[in-house]
Amino acid sequence: MPHPGLIVLRRATRELAVAVLDLIAQRTCAACGALATSALCGACESVLERRPRPACPRCGEAVLAPGAACPADHDWLRGIAALHAPWRYRGAAGAIVRRFKFEGDAAAGDALVRGLADALRGAATGVVRRALVVPVPMHRRARRARGFDQAERLAIGVAHELGLSFGGGVLRRSRATLSQTDPRVTSREQNVAGPSSWRGRQSSAAG
């Protein structure tokens, strides 16, 4: 018969192992990093500002009823067929984007992929079902500094979620841009105008 002390030691070891596994299995909030039982903790979930429904299929702003005329100005959308986004970029949603972009937080990246995929899945148009998911590439200097290309990771994830083709290498970054937080940036549109050029289709099916 095992020594009583050995029995106690084994029991304590099992309990410690279970506690460690429970801790590892716990999620962290994609917005604030606190322990959470789902993608977001209760506090961040309560302030996550989702895009309105029903919404204009062109710009995503609220309309009175599905198919109703949109009162928003669409001049800034010239050349863009439709805009789909899961949340407004403020509060918890802004924190999710920043945690992924600047910290490479995996939970934040997963939340963004799911949110973007759900927004596109809800559109469910023929164009979306045939879409090629193309990331806007980072300049090589910015990629070296950050260690990864966040747009590429999101595009791969969304393509996989929706069963679409991923267009890696379709665009080429021809010049570097300033960070949007740089005090020298007075216009986001001017800062990001024309930094990418068409290279040609190099797509792969999402697996």
Protein Blocks (a to p, Z undefined) as FASTA:
>chain_A
ZZfklmmmmmmmmmmmmmmmmmmmpccdfklopacfbfbdfklmmmmccddddddfklop
acfbehiacfbdfklmgoiabdcdfbdcehjllmmmmmmmmnopaklmmmmmmmmmmmmm
mnopaklmmpccddddddfklmmmnopafklmmmmmmmmmnopacdehkaccfbdcddfk
lmklmbfklmmgokaccfbjcddddZZ
